[in-house]
Amino acid sequence: MGTQNISLDRASIYQISLRAFTPEGTLKAAEKLLPFVAGLGPKYVQLLPVVQADDGEDQAYWSKRQMASGTGNPKNNYRMKDYFAIDCEYGSEADLRDFVLAAHRLGLGVLLDLVYFHCGPNAVFLEEHPDFVKRNDDGTPYTGEWNFPVLNYDSLGLREYLWKNMEYFVEKFDIDGYRCDVGFMIPLDFWAEGVKRIRAIKPDFYMVNEGYNPDYLRVFDVNYFYDGCFDAVPVAQGKMTARQFCEKWEACRQTLPEGGGRMLHFIDNHDVASDCGQERHEKTIGTAGVDALLALDFLLDGVPFVFNGYEVADDLKHNMFSNRFYGKDATINWANALCEKGRKRTQLLRKLFRLHGENDALCTRDLVWGKHTAPDQVAAFYRPDVGRPWFAAVNMTDTPVSFVVEEIPETLHLMEAELAENAKWAFRGAHMEIQLLGYGYLAGPYPGLG
């Protein structure tokens, strides 16, 4: 079992887009890179959908993003034809089984991407079960905002079909969790029954909801946090302030239910990278800016999530519709691994994953914002813990800043600077004076009073 030694509180995720991860774009090719991924230190790898995609060429059923990609690829990762078949683009059932086994041997759990809000117009069940999708008055499929037929959860047959599908991948492939595409658009009672059945098979199964409705945390382990680290990049781009970022973060934290649930957050994923095109974050805010925001992502509360390629400072155009057949411009710039910025990024992410996994304070939901004199540039906060709390300060802009942290804990002067980049600091009584160059950051543990 891949997750038998993984504490859910210490979860971290590395996302793999097979089309971009290797030139071959297959499970078998990706399997060869799993030792490298495991060496970074994530607890889970999450694959984009690998089940058979609809290859229909009627563009009335293509999404706007699919059309705009210019690839002409009819296969959208998120437009499904057969939920029980592995798409031959990525390999075979045996290849998925081998991938999961290899991940488990390396101590990695595997999350698959479930796409249950809509399907493709040529889904294999539609002829026998027309009631599985919503219908217009004239009998044609009702399509949602992505131009795909929307599944009909009033159909008990559909619900049973999808519950069996959820069980299928656990029983046949021993996967460890699901990331549920637009899970918030699917009835919560459907997910509740599905998760109940899965956890009867595998109690530690991990559930990630793409959505931020706190009610879903009664069933899911994690909600997405769209207003969180997505907004870290606009701060670096000068479009909002660090103060606004922290206020939004706290507002989201306040929605978490008592006793359970986390937020998943990131600065990039397959959607963001694809929409950015040539303007990847490595180019728009620079390598130092990305370094700072990655550090922030791991130091804040919640579940850190890293998109493939960030470990080598990937700066190439990403297109989720490109593969070895169409577009052919999606592969990660692995050559950066031989450059200084790529080597330094790999070292940084290894350290961030390690620190997150080893420090209790970084794995709780607790966070206290620090009072300081540079709120428009700096996010500063404490991660409380009885024995080993942490302090962190990150300059989210490219402008140097000097500021004072007020009302500091009495043992903060004993802090071990585990992370310090372009940072100087000194203690003056009950204050801490910090200087951070552009995108500088400082973080580390200090003795608790427990």
C-alpha positions as CSV (number, residue, x, y, z in Angstrom):
1,M,0.0,0.0,0.0
2,G,1.4,3.3,-1.0
3,T,0.0,5.4,1.8
4,Q,0.3,3.1,4.7
5,N,3.0,5.3,6.2
6,I,1.6,8.6,5.2
7,S,0.0,10.8,7.8
8,L,-2.8,12.7,6.0
9,D,-1.9,15.8,8.0
10,R,1.5,15.7,6.3
11,A,0.2,15.3,2.8
12,S,1.9,17.0,-0.1
13,I,1.2,16.5,-3.8
14,Y,3.2,16.5,-7.0
15,Q,1.1,16.7,-10.2
16,I,2.0,14.9,-13.3
17,S,0.6,15.9,-16.7
18,L,1.7,12.8,-18.7
19,R,1.6,14.8,-22.0
20,A,4.2,17.2,-20.7
21,F,6.2,15.0,-18.3
22,T,8.1,13.0,-20.9
23,P,8.4,13.2,-24.7
24,E,6.7,9.9,-25.0
25,G,3.7,11.0,-22.9
26,T,3.1,7.5,-21.5
27,L,2.7,5.9,-18.1
28,K,5.7,3.6,-18.8
29,A,7.9,6.6,-19.6
30,A,6.7,8.4,-16.5
31,E,7.4,5.4,-14.3
32,K,11.1,5.7,-15.1
33,L,11.2,9.2,-13.6
34,L,9.4,8.2,-10.4
35,P,12.7,7.7,-8.4
36,F,13.6,11.3,-9.2
37,V,10.1,12.5,-8.1
38,A,10.3,10.4,-4.9
39,G,13.7,12.0,-4.2
40,L,12.0,15.4,-4.1
41,G,9.9,14.2,-1.2
42,P,6.2,14.5,-2.0
43,K,3.8,12.1,-0.3
44,Y,1.5,11.7,-3.4
45,V,1.8,12.0,-7.2
46,Q,-1.4,13.0,-8.9
47,L,-2.0,12.1,-12.5
48,L,-4.2,14.0,-14.9
49,P,-7.1,11.8,-16.2
50,V,-5.8,8.6,-17.8
51,V,-9.1,7.0,-18.8
52,Q,-10.2,6.9,-22.4
53,A,-11.0,10.4,-23.7
54,D,-13.7,11.1,-26.3
55,D,-12.1,11.5,-29.7
56,G,-15.1,12.9,-31.5
57,E,-14.3,15.6,-34.0
58,D,-17.5,17.5,-33.8
59,Q,-16.3,20.8,-32.5
60,A,-19.7,21.8,-31.2
61,Y,-18.7,19.5,-28.3
62,W,-15.2,21.0,-27.8
63,S,-14.4,23.4,-25.0
64,K,-13.3,27.0,-25.7
65,R,-9.9,26.2,-24.3
66,Q,-9.6,23.2,-26.6
67,M,-10.5,25.2,-29.6
68,A,-8.1,28.0,-28.7
69,S,-5.2,25.7,-28.2
70,G,-4.8,25.5,-32.0
71,T,-3.6,21.9,-31.7
72,G,-6.7,20.3,-33.4
73,N,-6.5,17.5,-30.8
74,P,-10.0,16.1,-30.3
75,K,-9.0,14.4,-27.1
76,N,-9.5,16.6,-24.1
77,N,-8.2,15.1,-20.8
78,Y,-11.5,16.1,-19.2
79,R,-14.0,14.8,-21.8
80,M,-14.4,11.1,-21.1
81,K,-15.6,8.3,-23.3
82,D,-15.1,5.2,-21.2
83,Y,-14.5,5.5,-17.4
84,F,-13.4,1.9,-17.2
85,A,-10.7,1.9,-19.9
86,I,-7.2,3.3,-19.9
87,D,-6.6,5.6,-22.9
88,C,-4.1,4.0,-25.3
89,E,-2.4,7.3,-25.6
90,Y,-1.0,6.7,-22.1
91,G,-0.6,2.9,-22.2
92,S,-2.5,-0.1,-20.9
93,E,-4.0,-1.4,-17.7
94,A,-0.8,-3.2,-17.1
95,D,1.1,0.0,-17.4
96,L,-1.1,1.8,-14.9
97,R,-0.7,-1.2,-12.5
98,D,3.1,-1.1,-12.9
99,F,3.1,2.7,-12.4
100,V,1.2,2.3,-9.1
101,L,3.4,-0.6,-7.9
102,A,6.6,1.4,-8.7
103,A,5.3,4.4,-6.8
104,H,4.4,2.3,-3.8
105,R,7.8,0.8,-3.7
106,L,9.2,4.3,-3.5
107,G,6.8,5.3,-0.7
108,L,4.6,7.4,-3.0
109,G,0.8,7.3,-3.0
110,V,-1.0,7.7,-6.3
111,L,-4.0,10.0,-6.9
112,L,-6.2,9.7,-10.0
113,D,-8.3,12.5,-11.5
114,L,-12.0,11.8,-11.6
115,V,-14.2,13.7,-14.1
116,Y,-17.8,13.1,-13.0
117,F,-19.5,16.4,-13.8
118,H,-19.6,15.8,-17.6
119,C,-18.7,13.2,-20.2
120,G,-18.0,13.1,-23.9
121,P,-20.8,13.1,-26.5
122,N,-19.7,9.6,-27.5
123,A,-19.6,8.1,-24.0
124,V,-19.9,4.3,-24.2
125,F,-23.0,4.2,-21.9
126,L,-25.2,6.7,-23.7
127,E,-26.9,4.4,-26.2
128,E,-28.0,2.0,-23.5
129,H,-28.5,4.6,-20.8
130,P,-29.6,7.9,-22.3
131,D,-30.8,9.0,-18.9
132,F,-27.2,9.2,-17.6
133,V,-26.9,12.7,-19.0
134,K,-29.3,15.7,-18.7
135,R,-31.4,16.3,-21.8
136,N,-32.9,19.3,-23.5
137,D,-36.6,19.4,-24.4
138,D,-35.8,18.0,-27.8
139,G,-33.9,15.1,-26.4
140,T,-30.4,16.3,-27.2
141,P,-27.8,16.3,-24.5
142,Y,-27.7,19.3,-22.2
143,T,-24.2,20.7,-22.3
144,G,-22.6,22.8,-19.6
145,E,-20.1,25.7,-19.8
146,W,-17.4,23.5,-21.4
147,N,-19.8,22.2,-24.1
148,F,-19.8,18.7,-22.8
149,P,-22.9,16.6,-21.9
150,V,-23.7,17.1,-18.2
151,L,-24.2,13.9,-16.2
152,N,-27.6,13.4,-14.6
153,Y,-27.4,12.7,-10.8
154,D,-31.2,12.2,-10.7
155,S,-30.4,8.9,-12.3
156,L,-29.9,6.2,-9.7
157,G,-28.3,4.0,-12.4
158,L,-25.7,6.7,-13.1
159,R,-24.8,7.0,-9.5
160,E,-24.3,3.2,-9.1
161,Y,-22.3,3.1,-12.3
162,L,-19.9,5.8,-11.0
163,W,-19.7,4.3,-7.5
164,K,-18.6,1.0,-9.2
165,N,-16.0,3.0,-11.2
166,M,-14.6,4.6,-8.0
167,E,-14.3,1.1,-6.4
168,Y,-12.8,-0.4,-9.7
169,F,-9.6,1.6,-9.6
170,V,-9.0,0.9,-5.9
171,E,-9.7,-2.8,-6.2
172,K,-7.9,-3.4,-9.5
173,F,-5.0,-0.9,-9.3
174,D,-4.6,-0.2,-5.6
175,I,-4.7,3.6,-6.0
176,D,-4.6,5.8,-3.0
177,G,-6.9,8.7,-3.7
178,Y,-8.9,10.8,-6.1
179,R,-8.7,14.4,-7.1
180,C,-12.3,15.2,-8.1
181,D,-12.6,17.6,-11.0
182,V,-15.1,20.4,-10.2
183,G,-16.2,18.2,-7.4
184,F,-18.3,21.0,-5.9
185,M,-20.6,20.9,-8.9
186,I,-21.6,17.3,-8.1
187,P,-24.1,16.5,-5.2
188,L,-22.4,16.0,-1.9
189,D,-24.5,13.0,-1.1
190,F,-23.1,11.2,-4.1
191,W,-19.6,11.7,-2.8
192,A,-20.6,10.7,0.7
193,E,-21.7,7.3,-0.5
194,G,-18.8,6.8,-2.9
195,V,-16.2,7.6,-0.2
196,K,-18.0,5.3,2.3
197,R,-17.7,2.5,-0.1
198,I,-14.1,3.2,-1.0
199,R,-13.0,3.5,2.6
200,A,-14.6,0.1,3.4
201,I,-11.9,-1.2,1.0
202,K,-9.0,1.2,1.9
203,P,-9.6,3.2,5.1
204,D,-6.8,5.8,4.5
205,F,-8.0,6.7,1.0
206,Y,-7.3,10.4,0.3
207,M,-10.0,12.6,-1.3
208,V,-9.3,16.0,-2.9
209,N,-12.2,18.3,-3.9
210,E,-11.7,20.9,-6.7
211,G,-13.9,23.4,-5.0
212,Y,-14.0,25.6,-1.9
213,N,-17.5,24.9,-0.4
214,P,-16.6,24.1,3.3
215,D,-19.6,21.7,3.5
216,Y,-17.7,19.3,1.2
217,L,-15.0,18.9,3.9
218,R,-17.5,16.7,5.8
219,V,-16.6,14.1,3.1
220,F,-13.3,15.2,1.5
221,D,-10.0,15.6,3.2
222,V,-9.0,18.7,1.2
223,N,-10.7,21.5,-0.7
224,Y,-9.0,23.6,-3.3
225,F,-8.2,27.2,-2.4
226,Y,-8.7,29.2,-5.5
227,D,-8.4,32.5,-3.7
228,G,-5.2,31.5,-2.0
229,C,-1.8,31.0,-3.6
230,F,-3.3,31.8,-7.0
231,D,-3.2,35.4,-5.7
232,A,0.4,35.1,-4.7
233,V,1.5,35.6,-8.3
234,P,-0.6,38.9,-8.7
235,V,1.2,40.3,-5.7
236,A,4.6,39.5,-7.3
237,Q,3.3,41.2,-10.5
238,G,2.2,44.3,-8.6
239,K,-1.5,43.8,-9.2
240,M,-2.4,43.5,-5.5
241,T,-0.7,43.8,-2.1
242,A,0.7,41.3,0.3
243,R,-1.8,42.7,2.8
244,Q,-4.7,41.8,0.5
245,F,-3.3,38.4,0.0
246,C,-3.1,37.7,3.7
247,E,-6.6,39.0,4.3
248,K,-8.0,36.7,1.6
249,W,-6.0,33.8,3.1
250,E,-7.4,34.4,6.5
251,A,-11.0,34.8,5.2
252,C,-10.7,31.3,3.6
253,R,-9.2,29.9,6.8
254,Q,-12.2,31.1,8.7
255,T,-14.5,28.9,6.5
256,L,-12.8,25.7,7.6
257,P,-15.0,23.5,9.7
258,E,-14.0,22.6,13.3
259,G,-12.1,19.4,13.6
260,G,-11.2,18.6,10.0
261,G,-10.4,19.6,6.5
262,R,-7.5,21.3,4.8
263,M,-6.9,23.7,2.0
264,L,-4.9,22.7,-1.1
265,H,-3.0,25.6,-2.7
266,F,-0.4,26.2,-5.4
267,I,1.1,28.8,-7.7
268,D,0.6,26.7,-10.9
269,N,-1.2,23.6,-12.2
270,H,-2.2,22.2,-15.6
271,D,-5.0,24.8,-16.1
272,V,-2.9,27.8,-15.1
273,A,0.1,26.7,-17.0
274,S,-1.9,26.1,-20.1
275,D,-3.6,29.4,-19.9
276,C,-0.3,31.2,-19.4
277,G,1.1,29.9,-22.7
278,Q,4.5,31.5,-23.3
279,E,4.1,33.7,-20.2
280,R,5.0,31.1,-17.6
281,H,5.7,32.3,-14.1
282,E,9.4,31.7,-14.5
283,K,9.4,34.4,-17.1
284,T,6.9,36.9,-15.7
285,I,8.2,37.1,-12.1
286,G,11.5,35.4,-12.6
287,T,13.2,32.4,-10.9
288,A,13.7,34.3,-7.6
289,G,10.1,35.3,-7.5
290,V,9.0,31.7,-8.0
291,D,11.4,30.5,-5.3
292,A,9.9,32.9,-2.8
293,L,6.3,32.0,-3.6
294,L,7.1,28.2,-3.5
295,A,8.6,28.8,0.0
296,L,5.5,30.7,1.0
297,D,3.3,27.9,-0.3
298,F,5.0,25.3,1.9
299,L,5.1,27.5,5.0
300,L,1.5,28.5,5.1
301,D,-1.2,26.1,6.5
302,G,-2.7,23.6,4.2
303,V,-1.5,21.1,1.6
304,P,1.3,22.2,-0.7
305,F,1.0,21.2,-4.4
306,V,3.7,21.4,-7.1
307,F,3.2,21.1,-10.8
308,N,5.6,19.0,-12.7
309,G,8.6,20.9,-14.1
310,Y,8.9,23.4,-11.2
311,E,11.7,21.4,-9.7
312,V,13.9,22.4,-12.7
313,A,12.5,25.9,-13.2
314,D,10.6,24.9,-16.3
315,D,10.0,28.0,-18.5
316,L,8.6,26.4,-21.7
317,K,5.1,27.0,-23.1
318,H,2.7,24.4,-21.7
319,N,-0.4,23.3,-23.6
320,M,-2.6,20.6,-22.0
321,F,-3.9,19.6,-25.5
322,S,-0.4,19.1,-26.9
323,N,1.0,15.6,-27.1
324,R,3.2,13.5,-29.4
325,F,0.4,13.5,-32.0
326,Y,-0.9,17.1,-31.8
327,G,0.9,20.4,-31.1
328,K,4.1,18.7,-30.0
329,D,5.3,21.6,-27.8
330,A,4.3,20.5,-24.3
331,T,7.4,18.8,-22.9
332,I,9.1,20.1,-19.8
333,N,12.4,21.9,-20.3
334,W,14.4,19.2,-18.5
335,A,17.6,20.7,-19.8
336,N,17.2,23.3,-17.1
337,A,18.2,20.6,-14.6
338,L,21.8,21.1,-15.8
339,C,21.7,24.8,-15.3
340,E,22.3,26.6,-12.0
341,K,18.7,27.8,-11.6
342,G,17.4,24.3,-12.2
343,R,19.9,22.7,-9.8
344,K,19.1,25.3,-7.1
345,R,15.3,24.9,-7.6
346,T,15.6,21.1,-7.2
347,Q,17.6,21.6,-4.0
348,L,15.0,24.1,-2.7
349,L,12.0,21.9,-3.4
350,R,13.7,18.9,-1.8
351,K,14.2,21.0,1.3
352,L,10.7,22.4,1.3
353,F,9.1,18.9,1.0
354,R,11.4,17.6,3.8
355,L,10.7,20.5,6.2
356,H,7.0,20.1,5.6
357,G,7.1,16.4,6.3
358,E,9.3,16.6,9.4
359,N,7.9,19.6,11.3
360,D,4.7,19.3,13.3
361,A,4.1,23.0,13.2
362,L,4.0,23.1,9.4
363,C,1.4,20.4,9.2
364,T,-1.4,21.8,11.5
365,R,-4.2,24.2,10.6
366,D,-2.8,26.7,13.1
367,L,-1.5,30.1,11.8
368,V,-1.1,33.5,13.5
369,W,-0.3,36.5,11.5
370,G,2.7,38.6,12.7
371,K,2.3,42.3,13.3
372,H,4.9,44.2,11.3
373,T,5.6,47.5,9.5
374,A,5.6,46.3,5.8
375,P,2.2,44.7,5.3
376,D,1.9,45.7,1.6
377,Q,5.1,43.8,0.7
378,V,5.6,41.0,3.3
379,A,3.6,38.1,4.5
380,A,4.9,37.3,8.1
381,F,3.3,34.7,10.4
382,Y,3.8,32.1,13.1
383,R,3.0,28.4,12.9
384,P,2.3,27.6,16.6
385,D,3.5,24.4,18.2
386,V,4.1,23.5,21.9
387,G,7.6,22.3,21.3
388,R,8.9,23.8,18.1
389,P,6.9,26.7,16.6
390,W,8.0,28.4,13.4
391,F,8.3,32.0,12.2
392,A,8.2,33.0,8.5
393,A,8.6,36.2,6.6
394,V,8.4,36.4,2.8
395,N,8.9,39.4,0.6
396,M,6.3,38.9,-2.1
397,T,7.7,41.7,-4.3
398,D,10.9,42.4,-6.2
399,T,11.5,45.6,-4.1
400,P,13.9,45.4,-1.1
401,V,12.3,46.1,2.3
402,S,13.3,46.8,5.8
403,F,10.7,46.4,8.5
404,V,10.1,45.7,12.2
405,V,8.2,42.7,13.6
406,E,6.5,43.7,16.8
407,E,5.4,41.8,19.9
408,I,7.6,38.8,19.1
409,P,7.7,35.6,21.2
410,E,10.3,35.8,23.9
411,T,12.2,32.8,22.5
412,L,12.2,33.9,18.9
413,H,15.8,35.1,19.2
414,L,16.8,31.5,19.4
415,M,15.3,30.8,15.9
416,E,17.2,28.4,13.6
417,A,17.1,29.9,10.1
418,E,16.2,26.8,8.1
419,L,15.3,29.0,5.1
420,A,17.1,32.2,4.5
421,E,17.5,33.9,1.1
422,N,18.7,37.5,0.8
423,A,17.8,38.1,4.4
424,K,19.3,39.8,7.4
425,W,17.8,40.1,10.9
426,A,18.5,41.3,14.4
427,F,16.7,41.4,17.7
428,R,16.0,44.6,19.7
429,G,14.2,43.7,22.9
430,A,10.6,42.8,22.0
431,H,11.1,43.7,18.3
432,M,12.8,41.9,15.4
433,E,14.4,44.0,12.6
434,I,14.5,42.3,9.2
435,Q,15.9,43.3,5.8
436,L,14.8,41.3,2.8
437,L,16.0,42.0,-0.7
438,G,13.5,41.5,-3.5
439,Y,11.8,38.1,-3.1
440,G,13.9,37.4,0.0
441,Y,12.6,35.1,2.7
442,L,13.4,33.9,6.2
443,A,11.9,31.1,8.1
444,G,12.7,28.6,10.9
445,P,11.8,27.0,14.2
446,Y,12.4,28.4,17.6
447,P,11.9,26.9,21.1
448,G,8.4,26.6,22.4
449,L,7.3,27.3,25.9
450,G,5.5,24.0,26.4
